[in-house]
Amino acid sequence: MEDKHEVTDHKTLLPVTHSGDATVSDAVSLVKERCWDQREALPGEPCCVICGRYGEYICDETDDDICSIECKSILLGRLSNGQKREKLPHHMRIPAVDECIYVRDNDDAATGSGKTASFLVPIVSRCSKFRLANPTDQRKPLAMVLAPTRELCVQVEEQAKVLGNGLPFKTALVVGGEPMAGQVYRIQHGVELIVGTPGRLIDLLTKHNVELDEVSILALDEVDCMLERGFRDQVMQVFQALSQPQILMYSATVPQEVENIGNLLAKDLVFVTVGKHSGANKSVKQIAIWVETKHKKRKLFEILMSPQHFKPPIVVFVGSRLGADLLSEAITVTTGIKALPFHGEKPMEERRNTLRLFLTGEVSIIVATGVLGRGVDLLKVRQVIVFDMPNSIKEYIHQIGRASRLGEEGTSILFLNDEDKNLFQELVGVLKSSGAVIPRELANSRYKNSLYVTSGKQKKRKFSS
């Protein structure tokens, strides 16, 4: 292999013949071990064709990016068996591809199950085939993906660029925090896919001359969030600016109200469900701890300072931006463990730098609002602490889903008390379905019964992203 970074010979790790006769079974365990230790690829860096992590090397035989010699043996083994060059297969990727090429599709699947690839693969395929069959200098956008956060949009666009490498397929990222002029320039000079947030796309449509009449696919990632009141009007504006696109809807949780709106947008929806409908990821071990509000910090510090329970890197979810700032500082001062805040008020560049430090291991803890609870792949994270219970069970499911990506086991720790009584009934069901131990206080609470919970009479916390 050619080493991109002048690293010495690594062939002692695992002997691999140039004939590609190494079997997949000989290397699978080593591949998993090596891949999970490998850091995430930063924007613009090469990605391993097997696991998607940082592609530190180049395979001589295939000229593909790979992260280790173990991944090379898997790649050569697949090619010798006539298989395609693709990432490690996952149960979500296969069933959705054919469906969303041919029909309007609404996809409801577990967090971390590979939903992004399952809609990007057919988008890249269809757009590339169209461009090859219809070459032109006037390349208008053919597909659009909407997502609720800048980080998720960045991630989706990076994955799309990897999938479209070597094909007539270009992308444009349209999000806040970046100069609009550069985004408009890129679109006007020819792209196949636009990935953006609804608000920024509305600015694009109202202030600039961007032609979207050839967009035939509209994908809504985290659709339950996208069709809630905060985003719904913006999404509808974007939809009305398009000409009868095929609509793809994806999320780990799709409540009935969102299904009803989906049916208004499109006919003949096909539902592809993997796992329990709107259920928590089964790969996450849920631990619920009853903690009064005034004792939450002390309990958190106990966990972080315990060698048995501290499993970095960790994401701690809180309910407010100020809470993220204050708690991250308190963690650093009290425990000596480096923690940084992450929320919507932070500038784009600061948020990117925080994620970079987190993914490279320079920071062990991120204290985040719900903005980090949706879709963003933090593959190294195996522990999530929900310090403040969010206002809905579906948001709780998304948050604990950060602890398990691609089927790997993880742990979530939830702090709860009577302030969360609105959610007790649903929470008990989620905990029971995962086999979690129900705290005695929760089991004995009258609020876990619907007779004592009325949505109009309970006070909700104010949560911010």
C-alpha positions as a LaTeX table, in Angstrom:
\begin{tabular}{lrrr}
\hline
Residue & $x$ (\AA) & $y$ (\AA) & $z$ (\AA) \\
\hline
Met1 & 0.00 & 0.00 & 0.00 \\
Glu2 & 1.06 & 3.58 & $-0.61$ \\
Asp3 & 1.13 & 5.56 & 2.63 \\
Lys4 & $-0.29$ & 9.04 & 2.32 \\
His5 & 1.41 & 10.28 & 5.49 \\
Glu6 & 4.92 & 8.77 & 5.38 \\
Val7 & 4.13 & 6.10 & 7.95 \\
Thr8 & 6.51 & 3.14 & 8.11 \\
Asp9 & 5.71 & $-0.33$ & 6.79 \\
His10 & 2.63 & $-1.81$ & 8.49 \\
Lys11 & 2.62 & $-5.21$ & 6.76 \\
Thr12 & 3.36 & $-7.02$ & 10.01 \\
Leu13 & $-0.20$ & $-6.31$ & 11.17 \\
Leu14 & $-1.77$ & $-8.95$ & 8.96 \\
Pro15 & $-0.16$ & $-10.84$ & 6.06 \\
Val16 & $-2.17$ & $-10.26$ & 2.87 \\
Thr17 & $-1.24$ & $-11.79$ & $-0.47$ \\
His18 & $-1.37$ & $-9.68$ & $-3.63$ \\
Ser19 & $-3.56$ & $-12.28$ & $-5.24$ \\
Gly20 & $-6.38$ & $-11.22$ & $-2.96$ \\
Asp21 & $-6.93$ & $-14.73$ & $-1.56$ \\
Ala22 & $-7.29$ & $-13.61$ & 2.05 \\
Thr23 & $-10.71$ & $-14.66$ & 3.27 \\
Val24 & $-13.18$ & $-12.25$ & 4.80 \\
Ser25 & $-13.62$ & $-14.43$ & 7.87 \\
Asp26 & $-9.87$ & $-14.29$ & 8.65 \\
Ala27 & $-9.95$ & $-10.53$ & 9.02 \\
Val28 & $-13.43$ & $-9.53$ & 10.21 \\
Ser29 & $-12.63$ & $-9.37$ & 13.94 \\
Leu30 & $-9.44$ & $-7.41$ & 13.32 \\
Val31 & $-11.24$ & $-5.08$ & 10.93 \\
Lys32 & $-13.88$ & $-4.21$ & 13.53 \\
Glu33 & $-11.21$ & $-3.61$ & 16.16 \\
Arg34 & $-9.12$ & $-1.42$ & 13.87 \\
Cys35 & $-12.05$ & 0.50 & 12.39 \\
Trp36 & $-13.57$ & 1.51 & 15.70 \\
Asp37 & $-10.14$ & 2.78 & 16.85 \\
Gln38 & $-9.68$ & 4.79 & 13.65 \\
Arg39 & $-10.78$ & 8.41 & 13.82 \\
Glu40 & $-13.56$ & 9.95 & 11.74 \\
Ala41 & $-12.61$ & 11.58 & 8.45 \\
Leu42 & $-12.71$ & 15.36 & 8.60 \\
Pro43 & $-14.39$ & 17.29 & 5.75 \\
Gly44 & $-12.37$ & 16.88 & 2.56 \\
Glu45 & $-10.30$ & 13.93 & 3.85 \\
Pro46 & $-10.38$ & 10.48 & 2.17 \\
Cys47 & $-12.74$ & 7.84 & 3.58 \\
Cys48 & $-12.10$ & 4.11 & 3.80 \\
Val49 & $-14.25$ & 2.27 & 1.22 \\
Ile50 & $-14.92$ & $-0.51$ & 3.74 \\
Cys51 & $-15.78$ & 1.22 & 7.02 \\
Gly52 & $-16.13$ & 4.91 & 6.12 \\
Arg53 & $-13.50$ & 6.08 & 8.66 \\
Tyr54 & $-10.38$ & 8.12 & 7.81 \\
Gly55 & $-8.71$ & 6.51 & 4.75 \\
Glu56 & $-5.07$ & 6.67 & 5.87 \\
Tyr57 & $-3.72$ & 4.43 & 3.10 \\
Ile58 & $-4.20$ & 3.60 & $-0.60$ \\
Cys59 & $-4.65$ & 0.02 & $-1.76$ \\
Asp60 & $-2.09$ & $-0.67$ & $-4.54$ \\
Glu61 & $-4.26$ & $-3.23$ & $-6.30$ \\
Thr62 & $-7.47$ & $-1.16$ & $-6.49$ \\
Asp63 & $-6.36$ & 2.44 & $-5.85$ \\
Asp64 & $-9.10$ & 2.70 & $-3.20$ \\
Asp65 & $-8.79$ & 4.56 & 0.10 \\
Ile66 & $-8.66$ & 2.27 & 3.14 \\
Cys67 & $-7.98$ & 2.77 & 6.84 \\
Ser68 & $-5.83$ & $-0.33$ & 7.51 \\
Ile69 & $-4.35$ & $-3.48$ & 6.02 \\
Glu70 & $-7.21$ & $-5.43$ & 7.58 \\
Cys71 & $-9.65$ & $-3.44$ & 5.46 \\
Lys72 & $-7.48$ & $-4.14$ & 2.41 \\
Ser73 & $-7.90$ & $-7.88$ & 2.96 \\
Ile74 & $-11.69$ & $-7.49$ & 3.14 \\
Leu75 & $-11.69$ & $-5.39$ & $-0.04$ \\
Leu76 & $-9.55$ & $-7.85$ & $-2.01$ \\
Gly77 & $-11.55$ & $-10.78$ & $-0.68$ \\
Arg78 & $-14.78$ & $-9.22$ & $-1.92$ \\
Leu79 & $-13.36$ & $-8.39$ & $-5.33$ \\
Ser80 & $-11.97$ & $-11.90$ & $-5.76$ \\
Asn81 & $-15.47$ & $-13.22$ & $-5.08$ \\
Gly82 & $-16.98$ & $-10.88$ & $-7.67$ \\
Gln83 & $-18.60$ & $-8.58$ & $-5.08$ \\
Lys84 & $-18.94$ & $-4.83$ & $-5.48$ \\
Arg85 & $-16.76$ & $-2.39$ & $-3.61$ \\
Glu86 & $-19.05$ & $-1.27$ & $-0.83$ \\
Lys87 & $-18.97$ & $-0.51$ & 2.86 \\
Leu88 & $-19.73$ & $-3.10$ & 5.49 \\
Pro89 & $-23.34$ & $-4.20$ & 4.80 \\
His90 & $-26.01$ & $-3.14$ & 7.25 \\
His91 & $-29.61$ & $-4.22$ & 7.58 \\
Met92 & $-31.05$ & $-0.78$ & 6.73 \\
Arg93 & $-29.24$ & $-0.20$ & 3.46 \\
Ile94 & $-30.73$ & $-2.95$ & 1.35 \\
Pro95 & $-34.56$ & $-2.75$ & 1.67 \\
Ala96 & $-34.97$ & 0.96 & 0.97 \\
Val97 & $-32.91$ & 1.34 & $-2.19$ \\
Asp98 & $-35.23$ & $-0.17$ & $-4.80$ \\
Glu99 & $-38.31$ & 1.26 & $-3.12$ \\
Cys100 & $-37.16$ & 4.86 & $-3.13$ \\
Ile101 & $-35.94$ & 4.66 & $-6.72$ \\
Tyr102 & $-39.42$ & 3.79 & $-7.97$ \\
Val103 & $-41.97$ & 4.96 & $-5.42$ \\
Arg104 & $-42.63$ & 7.66 & $-2.91$ \\
Asp105 & $-41.16$ & 6.32 & 0.26 \\
Asn106 & $-41.61$ & 7.04 & 3.95 \\
Asp107 & $-38.92$ & 5.29 & 5.97 \\
Asp108 & $-39.13$ & 4.69 & 9.73 \\
Ala109 & $-36.08$ & 2.98 & 11.19 \\
Ala110 & $-33.90$ & 2.73 & 14.26 \\
Thr111 & $-31.36$ & 5.44 & 15.02 \\
Gly112 & $-27.95$ & 4.62 & 13.60 \\
Ser113 & $-29.29$ & 2.09 & 11.09 \\
Gly114 & $-27.80$ & 3.59 & 7.91 \\
Lys115 & $-30.80$ & 5.59 & 6.69 \\
Thr116 & $-28.67$ & 8.31 & 5.08 \\
Ala117 & $-26.92$ & 5.89 & 2.73 \\
Ser118 & $-30.24$ & 4.24 & 1.89 \\
Phe119 & $-31.58$ & 7.44 & 0.31 \\
Leu120 & $-28.28$ & 8.82 & $-1.01$ \\
Val121 & $-27.44$ & 5.69 & $-3.00$ \\
Pro122 & $-30.52$ & 5.90 & $-5.27$ \\
Ile123 & $-30.19$ & 9.69 & $-5.54$ \\
Val124 & $-26.58$ & 9.42 & $-6.71$ \\
Ser125 & $-27.51$ & 6.53 & $-9.02$ \\
Arg126 & $-30.47$ & 8.27 & $-10.66$ \\
Cys127 & $-28.75$ & 11.64 & $-11.05$ \\
Ser128 & $-25.57$ & 10.13 & $-12.48$ \\
Lys129 & $-27.49$ & 8.01 & $-14.99$ \\
Phe130 & $-29.49$ & 11.06 & $-16.08$ \\
Arg131 & $-26.36$ & 13.17 & $-16.60$ \\
Leu132 & $-24.62$ & 10.43 & $-18.59$ \\
Ala133 & $-27.69$ & 10.04 & $-20.81$ \\
Asn134 & $-28.32$ & 13.80 & $-21.12$ \\
Pro135 & $-24.99$ & 15.68 & $-21.18$ \\
Thr136 & $-25.42$ & 19.46 & $-21.13$ \\
Asp137 & $-23.55$ & 22.60 & $-20.12$ \\
Gln138 & $-26.63$ & 23.88 & $-18.25$ \\
Arg139 & $-26.60$ & 21.54 & $-15.24$ \\
Lys140 & $-29.59$ & 22.34 & $-13.05$ \\
Pro141 & $-30.12$ & 20.60 & $-9.67$ \\
Leu142 & $-31.88$ & 17.22 & $-9.96$ \\
Ala143 & $-32.37$ & 16.36 & $-6.27$ \\
Met144 & $-32.65$ & 18.08 & $-2.91$ \\
Val145 & $-32.16$ & 16.92 & 0.69 \\
Leu146 & $-33.53$ & 18.96 & 3.60 \\
Ala147 & $-32.29$ & 18.40 & 7.16 \\
Pro148 & $-32.98$ & 20.34 & 10.38 \\
Thr149 & $-29.40$ & 21.21 & 11.44 \\
Arg150 & $-26.25$ & 22.51 & 9.82 \\
Glu151 & $-24.17$ & 19.63 & 11.19 \\
Leu152 & $-26.49$ & 17.02 & 9.72 \\
Cys153 & $-26.46$ & 18.80 & 6.34 \\
Val154 & $-22.65$ & 18.87 & 6.35 \\
Gln155 & $-22.57$ & 15.15 & 7.13 \\
Val156 & $-25.11$ & 14.26 & 4.43 \\
Glu157 & $-23.27$ & 16.30 & 1.80 \\
Glu158 & $-19.92$ & 14.72 & 2.71 \\
Gln159 & $-21.42$ & 11.23 & 2.33 \\
Ala160 & $-22.98$ & 12.22 & $-0.99$ \\
Lys161 & $-19.60$ & 13.42 & $-2.29$ \\
Val162 & $-17.99$ & 10.12 & $-1.31$ \\
Leu163 & $-20.72$ & 8.12 & $-3.05$ \\
Gly164 & $-20.55$ & 10.30 & $-6.16$ \\
Asn165 & $-16.76$ & 10.27 & $-6.47$ \\
Gly166 & $-15.78$ & 9.64 & $-10.09$ \\
Leu167 & $-19.34$ & 10.14 & $-11.35$ \\
Pro168 & $-20.97$ & 13.17 & $-13.04$ \\
Phe169 & $-22.35$ & 14.18 & $-9.64$ \\
Lys170 & $-21.69$ & 17.46 & $-7.84$ \\
Thr171 & $-23.22$ & 18.78 & $-4.63$ \\
Ala172 & $-23.94$ & 22.15 & $-3.04$ \\
Leu173 & $-24.25$ & 22.79 & 0.70 \\
Val174 & $-26.80$ & 25.49 & 1.54 \\
Val175 & $-26.70$ & 26.30 & 5.28 \\
Gly176 & $-26.41$ & 29.30 & 7.55 \\
Gly177 & $-23.07$ & 30.40 & 8.93 \\
Glu178 & $-21.45$ & 30.36 & 5.48 \\
Pro179 & $-21.44$ & 33.14 & 2.82 \\
Met180 & $-24.53$ & 32.91 & 0.61 \\
Ala181 & $-22.61$ & 34.19 & $-2.43$ \\
Gly182 & $-20.38$ & 31.12 & $-2.56$ \\
Gln183 & $-23.35$ & 28.77 & $-2.26$ \\
Val184 & $-25.24$ & 30.54 & $-5.07$ \\
Tyr185 & $-22.13$ & 30.54 & $-7.28$ \\
Arg186 & $-21.69$ & 26.78 & $-6.87$ \\
Ile187 & $-25.33$ & 26.04 & $-7.75$ \\
Gln188 & $-25.30$ & 28.32 & $-10.78$ \\
His189 & $-22.18$ & 26.58 & $-12.11$ \\
Gly190 & $-23.83$ & 23.17 & $-12.10$ \\
Val191 & $-24.71$ & 20.68 & $-9.36$ \\
Glu192 & $-26.90$ & 17.59 & $-9.20$ \\
Leu193 & $-27.77$ & 17.68 & $-5.47$ \\
Ile194 & $-28.56$ & 20.49 & $-3.04$ \\
Val195 & $-28.31$ & 19.70 & 0.68 \\
Gly196 & $-29.58$ & 22.39 & 3.02 \\
Thr197 & $-31.64$ & 23.62 & 5.93 \\
Pro198 & $-35.18$ & 24.91 & 5.17 \\
Gly199 & $-34.57$ & 28.48 & 6.33 \\
Arg200 & $-31.46$ & 28.95 & 4.23 \\
Leu201 & $-33.17$ & 27.47 & 1.18 \\
Ile202 & $-36.05$ & 29.94 & 1.59 \\
Asp203 & $-33.46$ & 32.76 & 1.57 \\
Leu204 & $-31.96$ & 31.25 & $-1.57$ \\
Leu205 & $-35.33$ & 31.05 & $-3.34$ \\
Thr206 & $-36.51$ & 34.55 & $-2.39$ \\
Lys207 & $-33.28$ & 36.51 & $-2.90$ \\
His208 & $-31.54$ & 34.78 & $-5.80$ \\
Asn209 & $-32.37$ & 33.44 & $-9.24$ \\
Val210 & $-31.90$ & 29.70 & $-8.76$ \\
Glu211 & $-33.78$ & 27.36 & $-11.10$ \\
Leu212 & $-35.21$ & 24.24 & $-9.43$ \\
Asp213 & $-37.62$ & 23.11 & $-12.15$ \\
Glu214 & $-35.64$ & 19.90 & $-12.80$ \\
Val215 & $-35.56$ & 18.73 & $-9.17$ \\
Ser216 & $-37.32$ & 15.35 & $-9.24$ \\
Ile217 & $-36.42$ & 14.02 & $-5.77$ \\
Leu218 & $-36.99$ & 15.76 & $-2.42$ \\
Ala219 & $-35.67$ & 13.89 & 0.63 \\
Leu220 & $-36.64$ & 15.00 & 4.14 \\
Asp221 & $-34.19$ & 13.71 & 6.73 \\
Glu222 & $-35.43$ & 13.61 & 10.35 \\
Val223 & $-38.91$ & 14.18 & 8.92 \\
Asp224 & $-40.65$ & 14.21 & 12.31 \\
Cys225 & $-38.66$ & 17.32 & 13.19 \\
Met226 & $-38.98$ & 18.81 & 9.70 \\
Leu227 & $-42.78$ & 18.66 & 9.71 \\
Glu228 & $-43.28$ & 20.07 & 13.20 \\
Arg229 & $-44.56$ & 23.60 & 13.47 \\
Gly230 & $-41.13$ & 25.24 & 13.60 \\
Phe231 & $-40.12$ & 23.91 & 10.17 \\
Arg232 & $-43.42$ & 22.92 & 8.55 \\
Asp233 & $-44.20$ & 26.21 & 6.79 \\
Gln234 & $-40.65$ & 26.48 & 5.44 \\
Val235 & $-40.71$ & 22.89 & 4.16 \\
Met236 & $-44.06$ & 23.55 & 2.46 \\
Gln237 & $-42.62$ & 26.67 & 0.78 \\
Val238 & $-39.71$ & 24.67 & $-0.61$ \\
Phe239 & $-42.06$ & 21.89 & $-1.73$ \\
Gln240 & $-44.31$ & 24.36 & $-3.56$ \\
Ala241 & $-41.29$ & 25.77 & $-5.42$ \\
Leu242 & $-40.62$ & 22.35 & $-6.95$ \\
Ser243 & $-42.45$ & 20.57 & $-9.77$ \\
Gln244 & $-44.07$ & 17.38 & $-8.43$ \\
Pro245 & $-40.94$ & 15.75 & $-6.99$ \\
Gln246 & $-40.75$ & 12.24 & $-5.64$ \\
Ile247 & $-40.73$ & 12.58 & $-1.84$ \\
Leu248 & $-38.57$ & 10.50 & 0.49 \\
Met249 & $-39.17$ & 10.77 & 4.24 \\
Tyr250 & $-36.74$ & 9.40 & 6.81 \\
Ser251 & $-36.60$ & 9.36 & 10.60 \\
Ala252 & $-36.18$ & 7.06 & 13.57 \\
Thr253 & $-39.52$ & 8.24 & 14.95 \\
Val254 & $-42.59$ & 9.05 & 12.83 \\
Pro255 & $-45.69$ & 9.94 & 14.88 \\
Gln256 & $-49.19$ & 9.70 & 13.41 \\
Glu257 & $-49.49$ & 13.46 & 12.84 \\
Val258 & $-46.41$ & 13.43 & 10.63 \\
Glu259 & $-47.75$ & 10.44 & 8.68 \\
Asn260 & $-50.95$ & 12.40 & 8.04 \\
Ile261 & $-49.01$ & 15.39 & 6.69 \\
Gly262 & $-46.91$ & 13.05 & 4.57 \\
Asn263 & $-50.05$ & 11.69 & 2.98 \\
Leu264 & $-51.09$ & 15.24 & 2.06 \\
Leu265 & $-47.75$ & 15.82 & 0.33 \\
Ala266 & $-47.64$ & 12.59 & $-1.63$ \\
Lys267 & $-49.81$ & 9.71 & $-2.79$ \\
Asp268 & $-49.20$ & 5.98 & $-2.44$ \\
Leu269 & $-46.64$ & 6.20 & 0.33 \\
Val270 & $-44.65$ & 3.02 & 0.94 \\
Phe271 & $-43.55$ & 2.46 & 4.54 \\
Val272 & $-40.29$ & 0.58 & 5.08 \\
Thr273 & $-39.96$ & $-0.20$ & 8.78 \\
Val274 & $-36.89$ & $-1.75$ & 10.37 \\
Gly275 & $-37.36$ & $-2.76$ & 13.99 \\
Lys276 & $-40.14$ & $-1.53$ & 16.25 \\
His277 & $-42.12$ & 1.43 & 14.91 \\
Ser278 & $-40.79$ & 4.60 & 16.60 \\
Gly279 & $-38.94$ & 2.50 & 19.20 \\
Ala280 & $-35.58$ & 3.01 & 20.88 \\
Asn281 & $-32.45$ & 1.46 & 19.43 \\
Lys282 & $-32.14$ & $-2.04$ & 20.91 \\
Ser283 & $-28.34$ & $-1.79$ & 20.86 \\
Val284 & $-28.45$ & 0.90 & 23.56 \\
Lys285 & $-28.50$ & $-0.29$ & 27.17 \\
Gln286 & $-30.74$ & 2.20 & 28.99 \\
Ile287 & $-30.07$ & 3.09 & 32.63 \\
Ala288 & $-32.57$ & 5.36 & 34.41 \\
Ile289 & $-31.54$ & 7.05 & 37.67 \\
Trp290 & $-33.91$ & 8.99 & 39.90 \\
Val291 & $-32.09$ & 12.21 & 40.83 \\
Glu292 & $-33.57$ & 15.35 & 42.34 \\
Thr293 & $-32.65$ & 18.45 & 40.35 \\
Lys294 & $-30.39$ & 19.93 & 43.03 \\
His295 & $-28.32$ & 16.72 & 43.12 \\
Lys296 & $-27.91$ & 16.22 & 39.34 \\
Lys297 & $-24.47$ & 17.83 & 39.07 \\
Arg298 & $-23.10$ & 15.83 & 41.98 \\
Lys299 & $-24.38$ & 12.57 & 40.46 \\
Leu300 & $-22.91$ & 13.50 & 37.07 \\
Phe301 & $-19.50$ & 14.24 & 38.60 \\
Glu302 & $-19.60$ & 10.89 & 40.43 \\
Ile303 & $-20.16$ & 9.06 & 37.13 \\
Leu304 & $-17.45$ & 11.00 & 35.30 \\
Met305 & $-14.89$ & 10.43 & 38.07 \\
Ser306 & $-15.63$ & 6.70 & 38.37 \\
Pro307 & $-13.25$ & 4.48 & 36.33 \\
Gln308 & $-16.03$ & 1.89 & 36.19 \\
His309 & $-18.68$ & 4.21 & 34.71 \\
Phe310 & $-16.68$ & 6.82 & 32.76 \\
Lys311 & $-16.54$ & 5.62 & 29.14 \\
Pro312 & $-15.37$ & 8.48 & 26.91 \\
Pro313 & $-16.09$ & 10.00 & 24.49 \\
Ile314 & $-19.40$ & 11.04 & 26.07 \\
Val315 & $-22.26$ & 13.30 & 24.99 \\
Val316 & $-24.22$ & 14.96 & 27.82 \\
Phe317 & $-27.59$ & 16.36 & 26.74 \\
Val318 & $-29.07$ & 19.40 & 28.49 \\
Gly319 & $-32.17$ & 21.49 & 27.94 \\
Ser320 & $-30.76$ & 24.96 & 27.28 \\
Arg321 & $-27.86$ & 26.77 & 25.65 \\
Leu322 & $-26.91$ & 28.47 & 28.91 \\
Gly323 & $-27.06$ & 25.10 & 30.64 \\
Ala324 & $-24.60$ & 23.67 & 28.09 \\
Asp325 & $-22.17$ & 26.55 & 28.66 \\
Leu326 & $-22.35$ & 26.40 & 32.45 \\
Leu327 & $-22.29$ & 22.62 & 32.81 \\
Ser328 & $-19.35$ & 22.12 & 30.44 \\
Glu329 & $-17.34$ & 24.66 & 32.43 \\
Ala330 & $-18.34$ & 23.02 & 35.73 \\
Ile331 & $-17.27$ & 19.58 & 34.46 \\
Thr332 & $-13.85$ & 20.88 & 33.40 \\
Val333 & $-13.25$ & 22.75 & 36.67 \\
Thr334 & $-14.59$ & 20.05 & 39.02 \\
Thr335 & $-13.33$ & 16.85 & 37.39 \\
Gly336 & $-10.38$ & 18.06 & 35.35 \\
Ile337 & $-11.88$ & 16.39 & 32.26 \\
Lys338 & $-11.99$ & 18.62 & 29.20 \\
Ala339 & $-15.60$ & 19.38 & 28.21 \\
Leu340 & $-16.95$ & 21.78 & 25.58 \\
Pro341 & $-20.47$ & 23.15 & 24.94 \\
Phe342 & $-22.31$ & 22.61 & 21.66 \\
His343 & $-25.50$ & 24.47 & 20.74 \\
Gly344 & $-27.21$ & 26.56 & 18.09 \\
Glu345 & $-25.88$ & 29.93 & 19.27 \\
Lys346 & $-22.29$ & 28.90 & 18.64 \\
Pro347 & $-20.79$ & 30.11 & 15.32 \\
Met348 & $-20.51$ & 27.47 & 12.61 \\
Glu349 & $-16.70$ & 27.45 & 12.72 \\
Glu350 & $-16.66$ & 26.96 & 16.50 \\
Arg351 & $-19.12$ & 24.07 & 16.24 \\
Arg352 & $-17.01$ & 22.41 & 13.56 \\
Asn353 & $-13.88$ & 22.83 & 15.66 \\
Thr354 & $-15.64$ & 21.37 & 18.71 \\
Leu355 & $-16.65$ & 18.28 & 16.72 \\
Arg356 & $-13.11$ & 17.97 & 15.33 \\
Leu357 & $-11.57$ & 18.06 & 18.82 \\
Phe358 & $-14.17$ & 15.56 & 20.02 \\
Leu359 & $-13.66$ & 13.11 & 17.13 \\
Thr360 & $-9.87$ & 13.27 & 17.39 \\
Gly361 & $-9.96$ & 12.56 & 21.14 \\
Glu362 & $-8.64$ & 15.93 & 22.31 \\
Val363 & $-11.93$ & 16.56 & 24.12 \\
Ser364 & $-13.63$ & 13.75 & 26.06 \\
Ile365 & $-17.05$ & 15.29 & 26.68 \\
Ile366 & $-19.48$ & 17.43 & 24.69 \\
Val367 & $-22.35$ & 19.06 & 26.59 \\
Ala368 & $-25.00$ & 19.62 & 23.95 \\
Thr369 & $-28.56$ & 20.73 & 23.41 \\
Gly370 & $-30.89$ & 18.72 & 21.19 \\
Val371 & $-29.17$ & 20.12 & 18.07 \\
Leu372 & $-26.72$ & 17.21 & 18.35 \\
Gly373 & $-29.44$ & 14.64 & 18.98 \\
Arg374 & $-30.50$ & 14.23 & 15.35 \\
Gly375 & $-28.78$ & 12.14 & 12.71 \\
Val376 & $-25.19$ & 13.26 & 13.28 \\
Asp377 & $-22.89$ & 10.23 & 13.23 \\
Leu378 & $-20.52$ & 10.19 & 16.19 \\
Leu379 & $-19.32$ & 6.64 & 15.62 \\
Lys380 & $-16.88$ & 6.56 & 18.54 \\
Val381 & $-19.51$ & 7.57 & 21.11 \\
Arg382 & $-20.66$ & 4.65 & 23.23 \\
Gln383 & $-22.12$ & 6.57 & 26.18 \\
Val384 & $-24.79$ & 9.26 & 26.36 \\
Ile385 & $-25.98$ & 10.98 & 29.53 \\
Val386 & $-29.39$ & 12.66 & 29.36 \\
Phe387 & $-28.92$ & 15.26 & 32.09 \\
Asp388 & $-32.21$ & 17.05 & 31.31 \\
Met389 & $-35.10$ & 14.94 & 30.04 \\
Pro390 & $-36.35$ & 16.50 & 26.77 \\
Asn391 & $-39.98$ & 17.49 & 26.24 \\
Ser392 & $-40.90$ & 14.39 & 24.25 \\
Ile393 & $-40.10$ & 10.68 & 24.18 \\
Lys394 & $-39.20$ & 10.85 & 20.49 \\
Glu395 & $-36.45$ & 13.39 & 21.28 \\
Tyr396 & $-35.24$ & 11.12 & 24.08 \\
Ile397 & $-35.05$ & 8.23 & 21.58 \\
His398 & $-33.02$ & 10.35 & 19.18 \\
Gln399 & $-30.64$ & 11.48 & 21.92 \\
Ile400 & $-29.86$ & 8.03 & 23.29 \\
Gly401 & $-29.45$ & 6.85 & 19.69 \\
Arg402 & $-26.13$ & 8.75 & 19.57 \\
Ala403 & $-24.72$ & 5.95 & 21.77 \\
Ser404 & $-25.11$ & 3.31 & 19.06 \\
Arg405 & $-24.29$ & 3.68 & 15.40 \\
Leu406 & $-24.24$ & 0.83 & 12.88 \\
Gly407 & $-25.44$ & $-1.71$ & 15.44 \\
Glu408 & $-22.60$ & $-1.31$ & 17.95 \\
Glu409 & $-23.61$ & $-1.59$ & 21.62 \\
Gly410 & $-23.76$ & 1.54 & 23.74 \\
Thr411 & $-25.07$ & 2.84 & 27.07 \\
Ser412 & $-27.38$ & 5.71 & 27.94 \\
Ile413 & $-27.87$ & 7.13 & 31.43 \\
Leu414 & $-31.01$ & 9.16 & 32.13 \\
Phe415 & $-31.50$ & 11.49 & 35.10 \\
Leu416 & $-35.19$ & 11.93 & 35.94 \\
Asn417 & $-37.47$ & 13.16 & 38.71 \\
Asp418 & $-41.00$ & 14.47 & 39.19 \\
Glu419 & $-40.32$ & 17.41 & 36.87 \\
Asp420 & $-40.57$ & 14.89 & 34.03 \\
Lys421 & $-43.93$ & 13.44 & 35.10 \\
Asn422 & $-45.60$ & 14.35 & 31.79 \\
Leu423 & $-43.55$ & 11.64 & 30.12 \\
Phe424 & $-43.67$ & 8.94 & 32.80 \\
Gln425 & $-46.29$ & 6.79 & 31.08 \\
Glu426 & $-44.45$ & 6.67 & 27.73 \\
Leu427 & $-41.05$ & 6.43 & 29.39 \\
Val428 & $-42.01$ & 3.34 & 31.36 \\
Gly429 & $-43.00$ & 1.65 & 28.10 \\
Val430 & $-39.69$ & 2.56 & 26.41 \\
Leu431 & $-37.65$ & 1.37 & 29.39 \\
Lys432 & $-39.59$ & $-1.89$ & 29.72 \\
Ser433 & $-39.25$ & $-2.67$ & 26.01 \\
Ser434 & $-35.47$ & $-2.43$ & 26.31 \\
Gly435 & $-35.31$ & $-4.53$ & 29.47 \\
Ala436 & $-34.12$ & $-1.60$ & 31.59 \\
Val437 & $-34.64$ & $-1.54$ & 35.35 \\
Ile438 & $-37.43$ & 0.87 & 36.34 \\
Pro439 & $-36.40$ & 3.12 & 39.26 \\
Arg440 & $-38.50$ & 2.48 & 42.36 \\
Glu441 & $-39.70$ & 6.09 & 42.47 \\
Leu442 & $-40.89$ & 5.88 & 38.87 \\
Ala443 & $-42.54$ & 2.49 & 39.37 \\
Asn444 & $-44.46$ & 3.82 & 42.37 \\
Ser445 & $-45.37$ & 7.18 & 40.83 \\
Arg446 & $-49.04$ & 7.80 & 40.18 \\
Tyr447 & $-48.04$ & 9.87 & 37.12 \\
Lys448 & $-47.10$ & 6.77 & 35.15 \\
Asn449 & $-50.84$ & 6.18 & 34.74 \\
Ser450 & $-52.78$ & 8.18 & 32.15 \\
Leu451 & $-55.46$ & 9.14 & 34.69 \\
Tyr452 & $-53.02$ & 11.49 & 36.39 \\
Val453 & $-51.40$ & 12.96 & 33.28 \\
Thr454 & $-53.26$ & 15.65 & 31.33 \\
Ser455 & $-51.24$ & 17.46 & 28.70 \\
Gly456 & $-52.92$ & 20.80 & 29.29 \\
Lys457 & $-52.24$ & 21.03 & 33.03 \\
Gln458 & $-48.57$ & 20.13 & 33.27 \\
Lys459 & $-45.85$ & 22.72 & 33.05 \\
Lys460 & $-43.20$ & 22.04 & 30.40 \\
Arg461 & $-39.57$ & 23.07 & 30.58 \\
Lys462 & $-38.35$ & 25.53 & 28.00 \\
Phe463 & $-35.84$ & 23.77 & 25.78 \\
Ser464 & $-33.57$ & 25.39 & 23.22 \\
Ser465 & $-31.21$ & 24.11 & 20.59 \\
\hline
\end{tabular}
